[in-house]
Amino acid sequence: MKILITLLFIMGSSFSQTHIEIKDLQWKNRVLLVFPADKNAKGLGLTDAIQVDLVDRDLIYFYFGDEFESNSPYTFTKNYQKELQKLYGSGSYKGNYVLIGKDGGSKLEEFGNEINWQLLFSTIDSMPMRIREMKNKPQ
């Protein structure tokens, strides 16, 4: 019986997700919202190097494909996902992605299915808050 209860607890906790809104991440994380043109496309295909860069820059992504994906334990309610798609999604066949800074402001919007990681990271690295973070980072 204890094994069954423990198993149910583990299963339940692995499926639980925290519903948030973008404002809940303000001053904690940068946010990348990705709206692919092809909703059936599978994720971002991140390399290990890109994943390290995401962590280094406090960047959380949310991928609004056929299946919602993120590199965080957070998710959005279905209604909030629709609201974000209306607010930030291009609604075009091209797809788009939007970078939101720690201050909550939109910093970059690019159209197309492919993320230009070099542009994205250089945009982040040119932000005053990121420059301070890099200066204060222990070597």
N, C-alpha and C positions, 0 to 999 in steps of 0.2 A: 504494500500500500504506500509506504514512504517513497519507494522508487517511482510509482505512478504519479504521485503528487509532485515530486521533484521534477520529473520529466515534463509534466504539464506546466509547471512554473517556468522552466527553461524555454519551452516552446512558446509560451505566451509572452515572455519578455523579449524573445528574439524577433517577434512580429510587431511589438509595440513601437510606435514611432511618435515623435513629438511634433504636433502641428504648430507651426509658427507663422508669422508674417515677416516680410522683409525688415520692417522696423525693429523687430526683435533682435536682429543681427547688427544693428547700427552701433558703431564705435567698437565692435568686436571683430567683424569679418568684412572682407570685400566679397561681393556676390557676383557671380556670372550666371545670367539667365540665357539658356540656349533654346532657341525655337527652330528646330530643323524643318526644312521644306517637306521632306519625306518623313512622315510620322512613323513609318515602319523601320527607319534607319536604326541601327543598334549603337547607341552610346557614342562616346567621344573617341574611343580607341586610344586612351592615354598611355604614354610610355612611362617608365619608371622615373625618368628625368623630369618629365612634366609634372608628375604627381609630387615630386620633391619640391618643385618650384611653386606648386599650389600651396603646399603647407608653409613654405618659407614666406609666402606673401599673404598668409591668412585668407586665402581665397577658397570660397565654397561655391561649387557649381550646382545648378539645377537644370536638368535636361528634360524638356517637355516633349519627348517623343511619344510613340505609342505606349511605351512604358516609361513612367516617371523615374528618373535616376538622380542621385546626388552622391557626393563624397562626404556627406555628413549624415547624422542620425535624424535630421529634420525633414519634414515634408510639409506640404500645404494641403488644406482641405480642397476638394474638387472645385468648390465655388471660388476659392481664392486663386486656384490655378487658372481658372477661366478669366478672372479679373486681371491677373498678371499678363495673360496672353493678349487681352484687349489693350492693356496699357502699354506693353513693351513689344509684343509680337508684331512682325511686319505685316502679317496677313497676306504676304505674297508667296509666289512659288519659289522664291530664292531662299527663304529662311533668314534668320538673323540671330545675333547674340548681342547682349547688353551687359556692360560692366557697371556695377554700382559700387561706389566707394564706401569707405567706412562711415562717412558723414551722411550717407543715404542718397547722395546725388548721383545722377547718371553721368558716367565719365567717358564712355565709349559705346558707340553703336555701329556695328558692321553688318553688312548684308552678305548672304551666301551661306553655303552649307559647311564650308571649311573654316575652322577657327585659325586665325593668324596668331599663333602663340607668341611669336617674337613681338608683334605689335602690341598685343595684350600685356605682356610682361613689361615692355618698355614704357607703356602708358602708366602702368602701376608704379614702376620704378621712378618715374618723373614726378609723382605726386609728393607734395610737401610732407605729408604724414609718413609715407614710405621712406623718404630720404632721412627723416629723423630716426625711423626704426633701424635703418641700415647703419647710421652713425652710432646708435646706442647698442647695437648688437655686439655681444662679446665675441672676440676673435678666437 
